Amino acid sequence: MDRSPTLIRKRVCIVGGGPAGMLLGLLLARARVDVVVLEKHADFLRDFRGDTVHPSTLEVMHELGLLDDFLRRPHQKLSALGGELFGERLRLADFSHLPTHARFIAFMPQWEFLDFLAEHARQSPHFELRMQAPVEALLQQGGNVVGVLAQTPAGPLEVRSDLVIGADGRSSLVREQAGLSVQTFGAPMDVLWMRLSRQPSDPEQTLGYLAPGHLLILLDRGDYWQCAFVIPKGRFEAMQREPISSLHRQLTEIVPFLADRLHELASWEQLRLLTVRVDRLLRWFAPGLLCIGDSAHAMSPIGGVGINLAIQDAVATANLLASELQQGPPSLASLARVQRRRELPTRLTQAAQLRLQDGLIAPTLAGAARSVPAVARLLDQWPLLRRVPARLIGMGVRPEHVSPALRGAAPRPDH
């Protein structure tokens, strides 16, 4: 006999414990809005997820008075961005001049980031996090979303809420069940994630290596490199029919200093495939429902801006809706304001990513691009110009700032 669901009532139910969902939960709890976050996994320990925490996100941490504590977590700093393009080492962006308290990108494992947000959110009696609680269905009544049905180790869970937030990623069940229309854009590549040990004699982090037919990103994890090997869309299945030595050979051609440790990749099972997609919802909301982050707009990995755009969505959502949620359900007009606030930055960022995909990455993977783009050479030669991509990558089109009413404790001294 099926068990009856356990019923709980919250003002807000957030589906998905990623960066957008966890930060929004923290912010709403600070505003004394009762919120529950439902995360389908048992923990945050999942490798090969985005981990570039940009200056705009670090500024949010500062505004919350959490920056010093945040930077005690394991991370590496990158204050300038460069790459090796067709054999030439070039400097492309300089974050040291940004008008923020932390003028660098922090490379932090995403599980550290999420665990940090959970630790601080749990300090509020208005916050609840339920792990191993995959959502199976939206609950609707009279055309309104009124909650969700989830499964937990203790049995089915019914959450009734004034607002459901879809923050469950690019394969969002929430947006699918709500019937929200998606506009999809092409992507010429997928990404294979892997890890290789890092030696003391290795060069400093260059980040990107571009060569005819190949693109490899190396992220410094301290004692190992997290590697992103960009491949043509749909190519992985064919690659797996070849011996793993064929991958070793390609990686050696791009970054020769990795050759002495490629034996660490003994089989294709050690790699993880990220299927790249770029899309966005035409409408991010419905009565009782709002999608943010990748649920509203899946981003290309170019620039590593996906996490930070999701964080900006969360801040804008809290700023615009917290006071109304203290009283009851937000109006449809209020949900629309969130989309209006965040849609332009999303559109402009995706347009830039699509331009880079079509103008640089696709020709490179096809072997057609063989020389350094003129704009990259200008950035390398003129230090002042490097501030422009730093601003766009590090802060985004419309950086959001936490409303003073949501900041809670006074910020600590500047880091």
Buried (B, 14 or more C-beta within 10 A) or exposed (E): EEEEBEEBEBBBBBBBBBBBBBBBBBBBBBBEBBBBBBBBEEEBEEBBBBBBBBBBBBBBBBBBBBBBBBBEBEBBBBBBBBBBBBEEEBBBBBBEBBEBBBBBBBBBBBBBBBBBBBEBBBEBEBBBBBBBBBBEEBBBEEEBBBBBBBBBEEEBBBBBBBBBBBBBBBEBBBBBBBEBEBEEBEBBBBBBBBBBEBEEEBEEBBBBBBBBBBBBBBBBBEEBBBBBBBBBBEEBEEBBEEEBEEBBEBBBBBBEEBEEBBEEBEEBEEBBBBEBBBBBBEEBBBBBBBBBBBBBBBBBBBBBBBBBBBBBBBBBBBBBBBBBBEEEBBEEEBBBBBBEBBBEBBEBBBEBBBEBBEEBBBBBBEEEBEEBBEEBBEBBEEEEBBBEBBBBBBBBBBBBBBBEEBBBEEBEEEE
